[in-house]
Amino acid sequence: IKFVIARRIEIMAQIAALVLADGYCRIRDKKSYSVCITTSFEKNYEEIKSILDNSPFKWNSYKSTSSEKVLTWECWDKDLWEWLSPYGGHGALNKRVPEEIFLISKESMKAFLRAYSITDGHNYPSGAVRYYTTSIQMVDDLQRLLLITGKRSSVYSREPQDKIIEGRLIEKENCHTVYHIKTTSNKTTRYKVK
């Protein structure tokens, strides 16, 4: 039974990571509670689908009406919404990791970090990982998780720039600073100083 409980905790941590990385929580008509994950259709579709299929929630997916490359996964569960909306329901700048995630096993924390990276990050062949966010609090929280799980990391920022998305010009005044949290590779050699 311990394995079943540990697996459920790991799945919930992964769902939280997916929502906090590339998702949001919303209410429709003051009675419908929705948790969404929106990502590129090509980006890790099978891995995301596997996590959601193994969750205790029913997820529906649909393609964006504005782009065939964007896929949204949506769950209509009030309990899930109530858990995640304080952490991911008030805009990207205010996202943060739920305190419960800092209390779970290191293996479940690693599952959280892995799930976050598959939607809003990049995994390098060397073993290094880069996480992205516009939330200062999320930067602190991700670094805290990385430290707990034995990873070193550095933070870089990229100031807003004009960009074109799906043929539309998005002016830098309408964008936010993006923070990159980059871990070192697993192959880092440590040298002793004599």
C-alpha positions in Angstrom: 0.0 0.0 0.0 3.0 2.4 0.6 3.9 2.1 -3.1 0.3 3.0 -4.1 0.3 6.0 -1.9 3.8 7.1 -3.0 2.8 6.7 -6.6 -0.4 8.8 -6.1 1.7 11.5 -4.4 4.1 11.5 -7.3 1.3 11.8 -9.9 -0.2 14.7 -8.0 3.2 16.4 -7.9 3.5 15.9 -11.6 0.1 17.4 -12.3 0.9 20.4 -10.1 4.1 20.9 -12.1 2.4 20.7 -15.5 -0.2 23.3 -14.4 2.3 25.6 -12.8 4.6 25.4 -15.8 2.2 25.9 -18.7 -1.3 26.0 -17.2 -3.8 28.0 -15.3 -7.0 27.7 -13.2 -10.2 29.5 -14.1 -13.9 29.7 -13.1 -16.6 29.8 -15.8 -20.0 31.2 -14.9 -19.1 31.3 -11.2 -19.9 27.5 -11.0 -17.5 25.6 -13.3 -14.0 25.1 -12.0 -11.4 24.3 -14.6 -7.7 23.4 -14.5 -5.9 23.7 -17.8 -2.5 22.9 -19.3 -1.7 24.5 -22.6 1.4 23.4 -24.6 2.8 22.9 -28.0 1.2 19.8 -29.6 4.6 18.4 -30.6 6.3 19.0 -27.3 6.3 15.8 -25.2 2.7 14.9 -26.0 3.1 11.2 -25.0 4.8 12.0 -21.7 2.1 14.5 -20.7 -0.7 12.2 -21.8 0.8 9.4 -19.7 0.9 11.5 -16.6 -2.7 12.7 -17.1 -4.0 9.2 -18.0 -2.5 7.9 -14.8 -4.1 10.6 -12.7 -7.4 10.2 -10.7 -8.9 13.0 -12.8 -10.7 13.0 -16.2 -8.8 15.2 -18.7 -10.1 16.4 -22.1 -7.9 17.7 -24.8 -8.6 20.0 -27.7 -6.6 21.9 -30.2 -6.5 25.7 -30.2 -8.8 27.5 -32.6 -6.0 29.9 -33.4 -3.2 27.4 -34.0 -3.1 23.7 -34.9 0.2 23.4 -32.9 -1.3 24.3 -29.5 -3.1 21.7 -27.4 -5.0 22.3 -24.2 -5.7 19.7 -21.6 -8.7 20.6 -19.3 -10.0 19.0 -16.1 -13.3 20.0 -14.5 -12.6 19.1 -10.9 -13.3 21.5 -8.1 -11.0 19.8 -5.6 -8.1 20.0 -8.0 -9.0 23.7 -8.8 -9.2 24.5 -5.0 -5.7 23.0 -4.4 -3.9 24.6 -7.4 -5.7 28.0 -7.9 -3.9 29.8 -5.1 -0.6 28.8 -6.7 -1.3 29.1 -10.4 -4.6 30.9 -10.8 -3.6 34.5 -10.5 -1.4 35.0 -13.6 2.1 33.8 -14.5 3.9 36.4 -12.4 2.3 35.1 -9.3 2.9 31.4 -9.7 4.6 29.4 -6.9 5.1 25.9 -5.7 2.6 24.6 -3.1 4.1 24.0 0.3 3.1 20.4 0.2 5.6 19.7 -2.5 8.4 20.6 -0.2 7.2 17.9 2.3 7.1 14.9 -0.1 9.9 12.5 -0.8 13.0 13.5 -2.9 11.9 11.1 -5.6 8.5 12.8 -5.9 10.2 16.2 -5.9 12.3 15.0 -8.8 9.1 13.9 -10.6 7.7 17.4 -10.1 10.9 18.9 -11.5 10.9 16.5 -14.5 7.2 17.3 -15.3 7.8 21.0 -15.0 10.7 20.8 -17.5 8.8 18.9 -20.1 6.3 21.7 -20.6 8.3 24.8 -19.6 11.9 23.8 -19.8 14.6 22.1 -21.8 16.4 18.9 -21.0 19.9 18.7 -22.5 21.7 15.5 -23.5 24.4 16.2 -20.9 21.8 15.9 -18.1 21.6 19.6 -17.5 18.1 21.1 -17.4 16.8 24.6 -17.9 13.5 25.8 -16.4 11.6 28.9 -17.5 9.3 31.2 -15.5 8.3 34.9 -15.3 7.6 34.5 -11.5 10.3 35.5 -9.1 8.7 33.3 -6.4 8.7 30.3 -8.8 12.5 31.0 -9.3 13.0 30.7 -5.6 10.8 27.7 -5.2 12.4 25.8 -8.1 15.9 26.5 -6.8 14.8 25.3 -3.4 13.6 22.0 -4.8 16.8 21.6 -6.8 18.9 22.2 -3.7 16.8 19.7 -1.7 17.3 17.1 -4.5 21.0 17.7 -4.7 21.3 19.9 -7.8 23.2 23.1 -8.2 21.7 25.8 -10.4 22.2 29.3 -11.7 19.6 31.9 -12.6 19.7 34.1 -15.7 17.1 36.6 -16.9 16.1 37.7 -20.4 14.5 41.1 -20.8 11.3 41.4 -22.9 11.8 41.8 -26.6 9.4 42.3 -29.5 8.5 39.0 -31.0 6.2 37.5 -33.6 3.9 34.7 -32.5 1.6 33.1 -35.1 2.0 36.0 -37.4 1.2 38.6 -34.7 3.6 41.2 -33.4 3.8 41.1 -29.6 5.5 44.3 -28.4 8.0 44.1 -25.5 5.9 46.4 -23.5 3.3 43.7 -23.3 5.8 41.0 -22.2 7.6 40.2 -18.9 11.2 39.3 -18.0 11.8 35.6 -18.4 14.0 33.8 -15.8 16.0 30.7 -16.7 17.1 28.4 -13.9 19.8 26.1 -15.3 21.2 23.1 -13.5 24.7 21.8 -14.1 25.0 18.5 -15.9 25.2 15.1 -14.1 28.7 14.8 -15.6 30.2 17.7 -13.8 33.6 16.8 -12.5 34.5 18.1 -9.0 38.1 19.0 -8.3 39.7 19.0 -4.8 41.7 22.0 -4.0 45.0 21.0 -2.3 
